[in-house]
Amino acid sequence: MPTLSATARARLPDSSFAYIDSQGRRRLPINDISHVRNALARFDQVDFEDDVARERARERLLRAAKKHGIVPLGFFDGQLRKARGANVRSLPRGTVTFLLTDIEGSTRLLERLGDEYAGLLRDVRTTIRTSVRASSGQEVDARADEFFAVFRRSTHALEAALAIHRALQAKTWPQKAEVRVRIGMHTGRPTLTDTGYVGIAVHIAARICWASHGGQILLSSAARESLAERLAAGIALRSLGRFSLHGVAEPEALFQVHAADLRAKFPRPRTIGPMRSSRAAVP
């Protein structure tokens, strides 16, 4: 990481730091990709003034990570570190389906809406949470504009994903903003510890969410197989091919969910590897 001199640091605006304490001291520079990575690694070493300050700094850091295309896996597989006991023990074990979402263009929305963004984020989170609970899912964590849920059945996860897009599509947002979330789904057998889920299944779900576009639902091959022929009327899956996901050894086959009342055309998935096969409709 290039050294940030005192002069260069002083010239940076406050927005280039994840944390500014009550005395005006600026910590955790996030002015470029290398400093964002450093801030992610050093975050837990910072002595924050209170939990509110810590959460505010975490959200700024996560937005900066998203801006630079960094998937902070520590957020996904280190969630619920403060939770203990019944909350974690109530989460399902064995084969489960993960559903992860985040807001597309959240930084642009924040810059455009200013103080109104907090209300928008709250409304989006409430909409997602309501859809997840209505489909028998459980919330694992919600940080900044990301939401992490788990389902015992993949059909319920798909129901929730469709409900989320439909509900957000029907809402009117401040300043006529267009609000869309990315959704990724993956089915696997993670390990549930006293701090939450860990394992490759969590990583794959996180990568698939990041690869998707706003308004899109992307599924892994495992999620697609778990659905089998149990798709509701009017719902179809389309193969997009196999893609290399960062940090995942083998290319992953990705599938897009199609519904007549939802957006259908998207750019290629945001992955590090090229498309490996031609597109083909899957009934």
The 8 nearest C-alpha neighbors of each residue, nearest first, counted from 0:
[[1, 33, 2, 34, 37, 3, 36, 32],
 [2, 0, 3, 33, 34, 4, 31, 32],
 [3, 1, 4, 0, 5, 34, 7, 8],
 [4, 2, 8, 7, 1, 5, 6, 0],
 [3, 5, 7, 6, 8, 2, 9, 1],
 [6, 4, 8, 7, 9, 3, 10, 2],
 [7, 5, 9, 4, 8, 10, 3, 11],
 [6, 8, 4, 10, 9, 5, 3, 11],
 [9, 7, 5, 6, 11, 10, 4, 3],
 [10, 8, 6, 7, 11, 5, 12, 4],
 [11, 9, 7, 8, 6, 12, 5, 13],
 [10, 12, 8, 9, 15, 13, 7, 30],
 [13, 11, 14, 15, 10, 16, 9, 8],
 [12, 14, 15, 16, 11, 25, 19, 17],
 [13, 15, 12, 16, 17, 11, 29, 30],
 [16, 14, 30, 29, 13, 12, 28, 11],
 [17, 15, 28, 29, 14, 27, 18, 13],
 [16, 18, 56, 27, 59, 60, 28, 29],
 [19, 17, 56, 26, 16, 25, 27, 20],
 [20, 18, 25, 24, 23, 26, 21, 17],
 [19, 21, 23, 22, 24, 18, 25, 48],
 [20, 22, 23, 19, 24, 48, 52, 25],
 [23, 21, 20, 24, 19, 25, 48, 18],
 [22, 24, 20, 21, 19, 25, 18, 13],
 [25, 23, 19, 20, 22, 26, 21, 18],
 [26, 24, 19, 18, 23, 16, 20, 27],
 [25, 27, 18, 16, 28, 19, 24, 17],
 [28, 26, 38, 17, 16, 18, 29, 25],
 [29, 27, 16, 15, 30, 34, 26, 17],
 [30, 28, 35, 15, 34, 16, 31, 27],
 [29, 31, 15, 28, 34, 35, 16, 32],
 [32, 30, 34, 29, 33, 35, 67, 28],
 [31, 33, 35, 34, 67, 36, 30, 29],
 [34, 32, 36, 35, 0, 31, 37, 1],
 [33, 35, 37, 29, 36, 31, 32, 28],
 [36, 34, 29, 38, 32, 37, 33, 31],
 [37, 35, 39, 33, 34, 38, 32, 40],
 [36, 38, 34, 40, 35, 39, 41, 33],
 [37, 39, 35, 41, 27, 40, 36, 42],
 [40, 38, 36, 42, 37, 41, 35, 60],
 [39, 41, 37, 38, 42, 36, 43, 44],
 [42, 40, 38, 44, 39, 43, 37, 45],
 [41, 43, 39, 44, 38, 45, 40, 27],
 [42, 44, 45, 41, 40, 46, 39, 38],
 [45, 43, 41, 42, 46, 40, 47, 38],
 [44, 46, 43, 42, 47, 41, 26, 27],
 [47, 45, 44, 48, 43, 49, 53, 42],
 [46, 48, 49, 53, 45, 52, 50, 20],
 [47, 49, 52, 46, 20, 50, 53, 21],
 [50, 48, 52, 51, 47, 53, 46, 54],
 [49, 51, 53, 52, 54, 48, 47, 55],
 [50, 52, 54, 53, 49, 55, 48, 56],
 [53, 51, 55, 49, 50, 54, 56, 48],
 [52, 54, 50, 56, 51, 55, 47, 57],
 [53, 55, 57, 51, 56, 52, 50, 58],
 [54, 56, 52, 58, 57, 53, 51, 59],
 [57, 55, 17, 18, 59, 53, 54, 58],
 [58, 56, 54, 60, 55, 59, 53, 61],
 [57, 59, 143, 61, 55, 60, 56, 62],
 [60, 58, 56, 62, 17, 57, 61, 63],
 [59, 61, 63, 57, 58, 62, 17, 56],
 [62, 60, 64, 58, 63, 59, 57, 65],
 [61, 63, 65, 59, 64, 60, 58, 66],
 [64, 62, 66, 60, 61, 65, 59, 67],
 [65, 63, 69, 61, 67, 62, 66, 60],
 [64, 66, 68, 62, 67, 63, 69, 61],
 [65, 67, 63, 64, 68, 62, 106, 69],
 [68, 66, 64, 65, 69, 32, 63, 31],
 [69, 67, 65, 66, 64, 70, 209, 63],
 [70, 68, 64, 65, 67, 71, 66, 36],
 [69, 71, 72, 68, 65, 64, 209, 206],
 [72, 70, 73, 74, 69, 64, 75, 61],
 [71, 73, 75, 74, 70, 76, 202, 205],
 [72, 74, 77, 71, 76, 75, 78, 39],
 [73, 75, 72, 77, 78, 71, 76, 142],
 [76, 74, 72, 73, 77, 78, 201, 205],
 [75, 77, 197, 73, 78, 74, 72, 196],
 [78, 76, 73, 74, 75, 80, 79, 195],
 [79, 77, 80, 76, 74, 75, 195, 140],
 [78, 80, 82, 81, 194, 195, 77, 140],
 [81, 79, 194, 78, 82, 77, 195, 83],
 [80, 82, 79, 83, 194, 78, 193, 195],
 [83, 81, 79, 80, 194, 86, 87, 84],
 [84, 82, 87, 193, 86, 81, 85, 194],
 [83, 85, 86, 87, 88, 82, 193, 89],
 [84, 86, 88, 87, 89, 83, 82, 90],
 [87, 85, 89, 88, 84, 83, 82, 90],
 [88, 86, 89, 85, 90, 84, 83, 195],
 [87, 89, 85, 90, 86, 84, 193, 91],
 [88, 90, 87, 86, 85, 91, 84, 92],
 [89, 91, 88, 87, 92, 86, 137, 149],
 [92, 90, 89, 151, 93, 95, 150, 149],
 [93, 91, 94, 90, 191, 95, 190, 188],
 [92, 94, 188, 95, 91, 189, 190, 187],
 [93, 95, 188, 187, 92, 186, 96, 151],
 [96, 94, 151, 186, 150, 187, 93, 188],
 [95, 97, 186, 150, 153, 185, 149, 151],
 [96, 98, 149, 185, 184, 148, 186, 150],
 [99, 97, 184, 148, 183, 147, 149, 156],
 [100, 98, 147, 183, 182, 146, 208, 148],
 [101, 99, 182, 146, 181, 145, 180, 208],
 [100, 102, 145, 180, 181, 144, 103, 146],
 [101, 103, 180, 105, 144, 179, 181, 104],
 [102, 104, 213, 180, 105, 179, 181, 101],
 [105, 103, 107, 106, 108, 102, 179, 178],
 [104, 106, 108, 107, 103, 102, 109, 144],
 [105, 107, 109, 108, 104, 110, 62, 66],
 [108, 106, 110, 104, 109, 105, 111, 112],
 [109, 107, 105, 111, 106, 110, 112, 104],
 [108, 110, 106, 112, 107, 111, 113, 116],
 [109, 111, 107, 108, 113, 112, 106, 116],
 [112, 110, 108, 109, 113, 107, 116, 106],
 [113, 111, 115, 109, 116, 110, 108, 114],
 [112, 114, 115, 109, 110, 116, 111, 108],
 [115, 113, 116, 112, 117, 118, 109, 110],
 [116, 114, 112, 113, 117, 118, 119, 173],
 [115, 117, 119, 112, 118, 114, 109, 113],
 [118, 116, 120, 119, 115, 121, 114, 113],
 [119, 117, 121, 116, 120, 115, 122, 114],
 [118, 120, 116, 122, 121, 117, 123, 115],
 [121, 119, 123, 117, 118, 122, 116, 124],
 [120, 122, 118, 124, 119, 123, 125, 117],
 [123, 121, 125, 119, 120, 124, 126, 118],
 [124, 122, 120, 126, 125, 121, 119, 127],
 [123, 125, 127, 121, 126, 122, 128, 120],
 [124, 126, 128, 122, 123, 127, 129, 121],
 [127, 125, 123, 129, 124, 128, 122, 130],
 [128, 126, 124, 130, 129, 125, 163, 131],
 [127, 129, 125, 131, 130, 126, 124, 132],
 [130, 128, 126, 132, 127, 131, 125, 133],
 [131, 129, 133, 127, 159, 128, 132, 163],
 [132, 130, 136, 128, 159, 134, 129, 133],
 [131, 133, 136, 135, 129, 134, 130, 128],
 [132, 134, 130, 131, 135, 129, 136, 159],
 [133, 135, 155, 131, 132, 136, 159, 130],
 [136, 134, 132, 133, 131, 155, 137, 150],
 [137, 135, 150, 131, 132, 134, 149, 148],
 [138, 136, 149, 148, 139, 132, 150, 131],
 [137, 139, 148, 140, 147, 149, 136, 128],
 [138, 140, 148, 147, 137, 149, 141, 79],
 [141, 139, 147, 138, 146, 78, 142, 79],
 [140, 142, 146, 145, 147, 143, 139, 144],
 [143, 141, 145, 144, 140, 146, 58, 57],
 [142, 144, 58, 145, 141, 61, 62, 57],
 [145, 143, 101, 102, 142, 146, 120, 141],
 [146, 144, 101, 142, 100, 143, 141, 147],
 [145, 147, 141, 100, 99, 140, 101, 142],
 [146, 148, 99, 140, 139, 98, 141, 138],
 [149, 147, 138, 139, 98, 137, 97, 99],
 [148, 150, 97, 137, 136, 96, 98, 138],
 [151, 149, 136, 96, 152, 95, 156, 97],
 [150, 152, 95, 96, 91, 153, 149, 94],
 [153, 151, 150, 154, 155, 96, 95, 156],
 [152, 154, 156, 155, 96, 226, 157, 225],
 [155, 153, 157, 156, 152, 226, 158, 229],
 [154, 156, 158, 134, 153, 157, 152, 159],
 [157, 155, 153, 159, 154, 158, 150, 160],
 [156, 158, 160, 154, 159, 155, 161, 153],
 [159, 157, 155, 161, 156, 160, 162, 154],
 [158, 160, 162, 156, 130, 131, 157, 161],
 [161, 159, 157, 163, 162, 158, 156, 164],
 [160, 162, 158, 164, 163, 159, 165, 157],
 [161, 163, 159, 165, 160, 164, 166, 130],
 [164, 162, 160, 166, 161, 165, 127, 130],
 [165, 163, 167, 161, 166, 162, 168, 214],
 [164, 166, 168, 162, 163, 167, 161, 169],
 [165, 167, 169, 163, 168, 164, 162, 170],
 [168, 166, 164, 170, 169, 165, 163, 178],
 [167, 169, 165, 166, 170, 164, 179, 178],
 [170, 168, 166, 167, 165, 171, 164, 172],
 [171, 169, 167, 168, 172, 166, 178, 165],
 [172, 170, 175, 169, 173, 176, 168, 167],
 [171, 173, 175, 176, 170, 174, 177, 119],
 [174, 172, 175, 176, 171, 115, 119, 112],
 [175, 173, 176, 172, 112, 111, 171, 177],
 [176, 174, 172, 173, 177, 171, 178, 170],
 [175, 177, 174, 172, 173, 178, 108, 171],
 [178, 176, 175, 179, 172, 171, 168, 108],
 [177, 179, 176, 180, 167, 102, 103, 172],
 [180, 178, 213, 214, 103, 102, 177, 181],
 [179, 181, 102, 213, 101, 103, 214, 100],
 [180, 182, 213, 212, 100, 101, 211, 215],
 [183, 181, 100, 216, 208, 99, 215, 217],
 [182, 184, 208, 217, 207, 99, 98, 216],
 [185, 183, 98, 218, 97, 204, 217, 219],
 [184, 186, 222, 204, 219, 97, 96, 218],
 [187, 185, 96, 222, 221, 95, 97, 94],
 [186, 188, 94, 200, 95, 189, 96, 185],
 [187, 189, 94, 93, 95, 190, 200, 186],
 [190, 188, 198, 200, 197, 187, 196, 191],
 [189, 191, 197, 196, 198, 192, 188, 92],
 [190, 192, 196, 195, 189, 197, 92, 193],
 [193, 191, 195, 194, 196, 190, 197, 87],
 [192, 194, 195, 83, 87, 191, 84, 88],
 [193, 195, 80, 192, 79, 82, 83, 78],
 [196, 194, 192, 191, 79, 193, 78, 87],
 [195, 197, 191, 190, 76, 192, 189, 198],
 [198, 196, 76, 190, 189, 201, 191, 195],
 [197, 199, 189, 200, 201, 190, 196, 202],
 [198, 200, 202, 201, 203, 197, 189, 247],
 [201, 199, 203, 187, 202, 198, 189, 204],
 [200, 202, 204, 199, 203, 198, 205, 76],
 [203, 201, 199, 205, 200, 204, 206, 72],
 [202, 204, 206, 200, 205, 201, 207, 199],
 [205, 203, 185, 207, 201, 202, 206, 184],
 [204, 206, 202, 208, 203, 207, 201, 209],
 [207, 205, 203, 209, 208, 204, 210, 202],
 [208, 206, 210, 183, 204, 209, 205, 203],
 [207, 209, 183, 205, 182, 210, 206, 211],
 [208, 210, 206, 207, 211, 205, 269, 70],
 [211, 209, 269, 207, 268, 208, 270, 206],
 [212, 210, 208, 181, 209, 268, 217, 215],
 [213, 211, 181, 215, 214, 210, 265, 103],
 [212, 214, 181, 180, 179, 103, 215, 211],
 [213, 215, 179, 180, 181, 212, 164, 262],
 [216, 214, 212, 213, 181, 211, 182, 217],
 [217, 215, 182, 256, 255, 183, 218, 181],
 [216, 218, 255, 183, 254, 211, 184, 182],
 [219, 217, 184, 254, 253, 222, 183, 185],
 [218, 220, 253, 222, 185, 221, 252, 223],
 [219, 221, 223, 252, 222, 224, 253, 218],
 [222, 220, 224, 219, 223, 186, 225, 185],
 [223, 221, 186, 185, 225, 219, 220, 224],
 [222, 224, 220, 226, 221, 225, 218, 219],
 [225, 223, 221, 227, 226, 222, 220, 219],
 [224, 226, 222, 227, 223, 221, 153, 186],
 [225, 227, 223, 224, 229, 153, 154, 228],
 [228, 226, 224, 225, 229, 223, 230, 222],
 [229, 227, 230, 226, 282, 224, 225, 231],
 [228, 230, 226, 227, 231, 154, 225, 232],
 [231, 229, 228, 234, 232, 226, 235, 154],
 [230, 232, 234, 233, 229, 235, 228, 154],
 [231, 233, 234, 230, 235, 258, 229, 259],
 [232, 234, 258, 231, 235, 259, 257, 230],
 [235, 233, 258, 232, 231, 257, 230, 256],
 [236, 234, 257, 282, 256, 233, 237, 258],
 [237, 235, 256, 281, 255, 257, 254, 282],
 [238, 236, 280, 281, 255, 254, 279, 239],
 [237, 239, 254, 279, 240, 278, 280, 281],
 [240, 238, 278, 254, 253, 237, 255, 241],
 [239, 241, 276, 252, 238, 275, 274, 278],
 [242, 240, 252, 275, 251, 250, 274, 253],
 [243, 241, 250, 251, 272, 274, 273, 244],
 [242, 244, 250, 272, 271, 251, 270, 245],
 [245, 243, 247, 270, 271, 242, 246, 206],
 [246, 244, 247, 271, 243, 206, 270, 248],
 [245, 247, 244, 248, 202, 203, 206, 243],
 [248, 246, 244, 245, 249, 203, 243, 250],
 [249, 247, 246, 250, 244, 243, 245, 251],
 [248, 250, 247, 251, 243, 244, 242, 246],
 [251, 249, 243, 242, 241, 244, 252, 248],
 [250, 252, 241, 242, 253, 249, 243, 219],
 [251, 253, 241, 220, 240, 219, 242, 250],
 [254, 252, 219, 239, 218, 240, 251, 241],
 [255, 253, 238, 218, 237, 217, 239, 236],
 [254, 256, 217, 237, 236, 216, 218, 257],
 [255, 257, 236, 216, 235, 237, 217, 254],
 [258, 256, 235, 234, 236, 263, 255, 259],
 [257, 259, 234, 261, 260, 233, 256, 235],
 [258, 260, 261, 257, 233, 234, 262, 263],
 [261, 259, 258, 262, 165, 257, 263, 233],
 [262, 260, 258, 259, 263, 165, 257, 164],
 [261, 263, 264, 214, 260, 215, 258, 259],
 [262, 264, 261, 257, 265, 258, 215, 259],
 [265, 263, 262, 266, 215, 267, 257, 214],
 [264, 266, 267, 263, 212, 215, 268, 262],
 [267, 265, 268, 264, 212, 269, 211, 215],
 [266, 268, 269, 265, 239, 274, 270, 211],
 [269, 267, 210, 211, 270, 266, 212, 265],
 [270, 268, 210, 211, 267, 271, 209, 212],
 [271, 269, 210, 272, 268, 244, 243, 242],
 [270, 272, 243, 244, 245, 273, 269, 242],
 [271, 273, 243, 242, 270, 274, 244, 250],
 [274, 272, 275, 242, 271, 243, 270, 241],
 [273, 275, 242, 276, 241, 240, 272, 277],
 [274, 276, 241, 240, 273, 242, 277, 272],
 [277, 275, 240, 274, 241, 278, 239, 279],
 [276, 278, 240, 279, 275, 239, 274, 238],
 [279, 277, 239, 238, 240, 276, 280, 237],
 [278, 280, 238, 237, 281, 277, 239, 240],
 [281, 279, 237, 238, 282, 278, 236, 235],
 [280, 282, 237, 236, 238, 279, 235, 254],
 [281, 235, 236, 280, 237, 228, 234, 230]]
